[in-house]
């Protein structure tokens, strides 16, 4: 079907013409098919998703009421799309009402949206779930034509994806003819996402639309003026060169992997910024006002550089960014592609980016990411069964909207791919938990949330549970935070409660790029004033970015590609050559284990390249097993590439320690006796609605929530060990917190391929992990200078040829 003249004229006025993938999205809409669009950054994905909707309004084929729902993983992205969508709508003169809905939307506007919804609503997965909890939802979504899910790769395989998939199934029930559309620039396995998007996982129901390839990125790895460091992660040795790059460009985005590192690099840049170039900072813990201010300055071209975290990964798109700089290792090719795409945000213009590796292993990782991006390869996502805690929250939300029949709801839930293998028995267990908390808790009225009528329908036991649900619903369980404020009430953002608890009046720290002095802590506020003597930077317990399996495999291949070492800097090549001569290089499928004495201790270092999470878990298990074997372990340290364990006795048979039964024996004992399971239980208890974070007019502190969940956890462990939430907590502890899948693969590989090398002293490959001993809990960046000094001493021993 041809585009209406009003739309073709709009393209022509800008000297544009619709791209092939944009027209193909129209064809799929005409055929009534669901669609996944995979297209490069700058290819007009958002417009392609909305084009069928705009055509309906241009042709007068759209009825009043909610026509299209746009779902974004970020509130900021929804606001950005509203701005970009309003312009063409206004230019075309279309009578389309477009609004956003998120946690920041005023309550009166939310109520009006339910009574008289706009034609296009831009929202988040959590806000959609809340909308479905209102009695008006059936009428509001009855004529919904299209759901557009942007940046689907960012959350489909997570619990937020579980929640959204359940909401899609509900929407499909309310509006059977609704089309599902998903957009992404960095999907590796399109078929997995097609199955996730489709009702009942029917992959053939979803058309794959691929955009034209964009210009090849202009990517390089920074070659330091000095040597590539042995250790450290910040890359701050290269700050002078980064500042030179900022001076050469009109606008530069400097990406960091953590909030701490963003503050640290920002501080280091300002220390050298003699020309006083305007440089800003942006991360998720800053206040909304602070982020909006810096985003506005970027949009107006007032900043020469912006130091940012993943808060801009999916970002706000500025067309005037000349260069992206990645500080430290990228951890994944898809993430790197996403960040590269922030530069020169146009399909036909190459995006320029520079990688700044923090150390020698990170140089190999940077090279692996460089090769992957050059070859157009992306990281695959690991999909897993839907969370039972998410399902519990969803069931309670639907009960808030009105009565339901369990058979109908069970079938609806099973139509969502993450829950397609859910048995009826498992569904009824979750339903029973939502009803009364389970066997051990059913005596308490506060957990009696559902009642069953004589006709078999389920309904909410009391309206108060709907109010509690809407205050507490959500999938993201933040670490307890305190607001950082000046005495006049101006908010700067938030720091973690554990960090704030260490501060006393008069202490100083750096936040939002400013020096601050603590005046007092009042309730959930940290009251501060400006200071010129700040030193420490808040650290955050956020999830550590894992090294993807894809990049891990590439790095392992580098180790034995001796001909390929010629392209590495001299010091990196010499490091690998000395390791090859003095010890060994593991083949890609081998696990190298080295043992050697050092400073009166016996060391065992292995090189799995499976990421920090898996190595940290393995270290816990190995030291327990070594204790049982009488090997007297004293400690361990891990990074993304290696694990080092030290003790009083030499390990002569590492194969015995790495046997696969360690996951059945030591793993179970360790998890049950560690904080892991309690921490996982705290999260599932909050998500499932068992424990409330907020009550009307007040909010619990993090310590209060933890105390409540710990009490319930102890009761369930003792009286109901098969409780559905304990099952959900175990699933989280195994999969997310310990990377158990990668750990299992590692042990399988070790069983048949272990290469044990006994040495007289430390090996070159062991230096980067050994210099972390005693500093693994220090926030990245702050210990780098000391690390560099100690690394040189250790390296001198390792690199001796005798």
RATATA-V124591 format. One record per backbone hydrogen bond with DSSP energy under -1.0 kcal/mol. NH is the residue of the N-H (numbers start at 0). CO is the residue of the C=O. If there is no record, write none. Layout:
nh:NH co:CO
nh:NH co:CO
This chain:
nh:6 co:3
nh:7 co:3
nh:8 co:4
nh:10 co:6
nh:11 co:7
nh:12 co:8
nh:14 co:11
nh:15 co:10
nh:22 co:18
nh:23 co:19
nh:24 co:20
nh:25 co:21
nh:26 co:22
nh:27 co:23
nh:28 co:24
nh:29 co:25
nh:30 co:26
nh:31 co:28
nh:32 co:27
nh:33 co:204
nh:34 co:179
nh:35 co:206
nh:36 co:181
nh:37 co:208
nh:38 co:183
nh:42 co:39
nh:47 co:43
nh:48 co:44
nh:49 co:45
nh:50 co:46
nh:53 co:49
nh:54 co:50
nh:55 co:51
nh:56 co:52
nh:57 co:53
nh:58 co:54
nh:60 co:55
nh:66 co:118
nh:67 co:118
nh:68 co:145
nh:69 co:120
nh:70 co:147
nh:71 co:122
nh:77 co:73
nh:78 co:74
nh:79 co:75
nh:80 co:76
nh:81 co:77
nh:82 co:78
nh:83 co:79
nh:84 co:80
nh:85 co:81
nh:86 co:82
nh:88 co:84
nh:89 co:85
nh:90 co:86
nh:91 co:87
nh:93 co:88
nh:95 co:93
nh:98 co:119
nh:100 co:121
nh:104 co:101
nh:109 co:105
nh:110 co:106
nh:111 co:107
nh:112 co:108
nh:113 co:109
nh:114 co:110
nh:115 co:111
nh:118 co:96
nh:119 co:96
nh:120 co:67
nh:121 co:98
nh:122 co:69
nh:127 co:123
nh:128 co:124
nh:129 co:125
nh:130 co:126
nh:131 co:127
nh:132 co:129
nh:133 co:130
nh:136 co:133
nh:139 co:135
nh:140 co:136
nh:143 co:140
nh:144 co:66
nh:145 co:66
nh:146 co:178
nh:147 co:68
nh:148 co:180
nh:149 co:70
nh:151 co:182
nh:153 co:150
nh:154 co:151
nh:155 co:151
nh:157 co:154
nh:161 co:157
nh:162 co:158
nh:163 co:159
nh:164 co:160
nh:165 co:161
nh:166 co:162
nh:167 co:163
nh:168 co:164
nh:169 co:165
nh:170 co:166
nh:171 co:167
nh:172 co:168
nh:173 co:169
nh:174 co:170
nh:177 co:174
nh:178 co:144
nh:180 co:146
nh:181 co:34
nh:182 co:148
nh:183 co:36
nh:192 co:188
nh:193 co:189
nh:194 co:190
nh:195 co:191
nh:196 co:192
nh:197 co:193
nh:199 co:414
nh:200 co:197
nh:201 co:198
nh:202 co:200
nh:204 co:201
nh:205 co:202
nh:206 co:33
nh:208 co:35
nh:210 co:37
nh:214 co:346
nh:217 co:350
nh:218 co:216
nh:219 co:352
nh:221 co:354
nh:237 co:234
nh:238 co:235
nh:241 co:237
nh:242 co:238
nh:243 co:239
nh:244 co:240
nh:245 co:241
nh:246 co:242
nh:247 co:243
nh:248 co:244
nh:251 co:303
nh:252 co:322
nh:253 co:305
nh:254 co:324
nh:255 co:307
nh:261 co:257
nh:262 co:258
nh:263 co:259
nh:264 co:260
nh:265 co:261
nh:266 co:262
nh:267 co:263
nh:268 co:264
nh:269 co:265
nh:270 co:266
nh:273 co:271
nh:275 co:272
nh:279 co:304
nh:281 co:306
nh:285 co:282
nh:286 co:491
nh:290 co:286
nh:291 co:287
nh:292 co:288
nh:293 co:289
nh:294 co:290
nh:295 co:291
nh:296 co:292
nh:297 co:293
nh:298 co:294
nh:299 co:295
nh:300 co:297
nh:301 co:296
nh:303 co:277
nh:304 co:277
nh:305 co:251
nh:306 co:279
nh:307 co:253
nh:308 co:281
nh:311 co:308
nh:312 co:309
nh:314 co:311
nh:321 co:250
nh:322 co:250
nh:323 co:351
nh:324 co:252
nh:325 co:353
nh:326 co:254
nh:327 co:355
nh:335 co:331
nh:336 co:332
nh:337 co:333
nh:338 co:334
nh:339 co:335
nh:340 co:336
nh:341 co:338
nh:342 co:339
nh:343 co:320
nh:345 co:343
nh:346 co:41
nh:348 co:345
nh:352 co:217
nh:353 co:323
nh:354 co:219
nh:355 co:325
nh:359 co:228
nh:362 co:358
nh:363 co:359
nh:364 co:360
nh:365 co:361
nh:366 co:362
nh:367 co:363
nh:368 co:364
nh:369 co:365
nh:370 co:366
nh:371 co:367
nh:372 co:368
nh:373 co:369
nh:374 co:370
nh:376 co:371
nh:385 co:417
nh:390 co:386
nh:391 co:387
nh:392 co:388
nh:393 co:389
nh:394 co:390
nh:395 co:391
nh:396 co:392
nh:397 co:393
nh:398 co:394
nh:399 co:395
nh:403 co:457
nh:408 co:404
nh:409 co:405
nh:410 co:406
nh:411 co:407
nh:412 co:408
nh:413 co:409
nh:415 co:412
nh:418 co:415
nh:419 co:416
nh:421 co:418
nh:426 co:422
nh:427 co:423
nh:428 co:424
nh:429 co:425
nh:430 co:426
nh:431 co:427
nh:432 co:428
nh:433 co:429
nh:434 co:430
nh:435 co:431
nh:436 co:432
nh:440 co:437
nh:441 co:437
nh:443 co:440
nh:446 co:443
nh:447 co:444
nh:448 co:434
nh:448 co:446
nh:449 co:434
nh:450 co:458
nh:452 co:456
nh:455 co:452
nh:457 co:403
nh:458 co:450
nh:460 co:448
nh:464 co:461
nh:466 co:462
nh:467 co:463
nh:468 co:464
nh:469 co:465
nh:470 co:466
nh:471 co:467
nh:472 co:468
nh:481 co:494
nh:482 co:523
nh:483 co:492
nh:484 co:525
nh:485 co:489
nh:488 co:485
nh:491 co:483
nh:493 co:284
nh:494 co:481
nh:496 co:479
nh:499 co:495
nh:500 co:496
nh:501 co:498
nh:502 co:499
nh:505 co:517
nh:506 co:503
nh:508 co:515
nh:509 co:535
nh:510 co:513
nh:513 co:510
nh:515 co:508
nh:516 co:528
nh:517 co:506
nh:518 co:526
nh:519 co:526
nh:521 co:524
nh:524 co:521
nh:525 co:482
nh:526 co:519
nh:527 co:484
nh:528 co:516
nh:530 co:514
nh:547 co:330
nh:551 co:547
nh:552 co:548
nh:553 co:549
nh:554 co:550
nh:555 co:551
nh:556 co:552
nh:557 co:553
nh:558 co:554
nh:561 co:559
nh:563 co:560
nh:566 co:563
nh:567 co:564
nh:572 co:568
nh:573 co:569
nh:574 co:570
nh:575 co:571
nh:576 co:572
nh:577 co:573
nh:578 co:574
nh:579 co:575
nh:580 co:576
nh:581 co:577
nh:582 co:578
nh:589 co:586
nh:592 co:754
nh:593 co:604
nh:594 co:756
nh:595 co:602
nh:597 co:600
nh:600 co:597
nh:601 co:646
nh:602 co:595
nh:603 co:644
nh:604 co:593
nh:605 co:642
nh:606 co:591
nh:608 co:640
nh:610 co:639
nh:614 co:610
nh:615 co:611
nh:616 co:612
nh:617 co:613
nh:618 co:614
nh:619 co:615
nh:620 co:616
nh:621 co:617
nh:622 co:618
nh:623 co:619
nh:624 co:620
nh:625 co:621
nh:626 co:622
nh:627 co:623
nh:628 co:624
nh:629 co:626
nh:630 co:625
nh:633 co:645
nh:634 co:645
nh:636 co:643
nh:638 co:641
nh:642 co:605
nh:643 co:636
nh:644 co:603
nh:645 co:634
nh:646 co:601
nh:647 co:631
nh:648 co:630
nh:657 co:653
nh:661 co:658
nh:662 co:659
nh:664 co:660
nh:666 co:661
nh:668 co:664
nh:669 co:665
nh:670 co:666
nh:671 co:667
nh:672 co:668
nh:678 co:674
nh:679 co:675
nh:680 co:676
nh:681 co:677
nh:682 co:678
nh:683 co:679
nh:684 co:680
nh:685 co:681
nh:686 co:682
nh:687 co:683
nh:689 co:684
nh:690 co:684
nh:694 co:697
nh:697 co:694
nh:699 co:692
nh:704 co:700
nh:705 co:701
nh:706 co:702
nh:707 co:703
nh:708 co:704
nh:709 co:705
nh:710 co:706
nh:711 co:707
nh:712 co:708
nh:713 co:709
nh:714 co:710
nh:715 co:711
nh:716 co:712
nh:717 co:713
nh:718 co:714
nh:719 co:715
nh:722 co:719
nh:726 co:722
nh:727 co:723
nh:728 co:724
nh:729 co:725
nh:730 co:726
nh:731 co:727
nh:732 co:728
nh:733 co:729
nh:734 co:730
nh:735 co:731
nh:736 co:731
nh:739 co:733
nh:742 co:738
nh:743 co:739
nh:744 co:740
nh:745 co:741
nh:746 co:742
nh:747 co:743
nh:748 co:744
nh:749 co:745
nh:750 co:746
nh:752 co:748
nh:753 co:749
nh:754 co:590
nh:756 co:592
nh:758 co:594
nh:769 co:765
nh:770 co:766
nh:771 co:768
nh:772 co:769
nh:774 co:771
nh:777 co:774
nh:783 co:780
nh:786 co:782
nh:787 co:783
nh:788 co:784
nh:789 co:785
nh:790 co:786
nh:791 co:787
nh:792 co:788
nh:793 co:789
nh:794 co:790
nh:795 co:791
nh:796 co:792
nh:797 co:793
nh:798 co:794
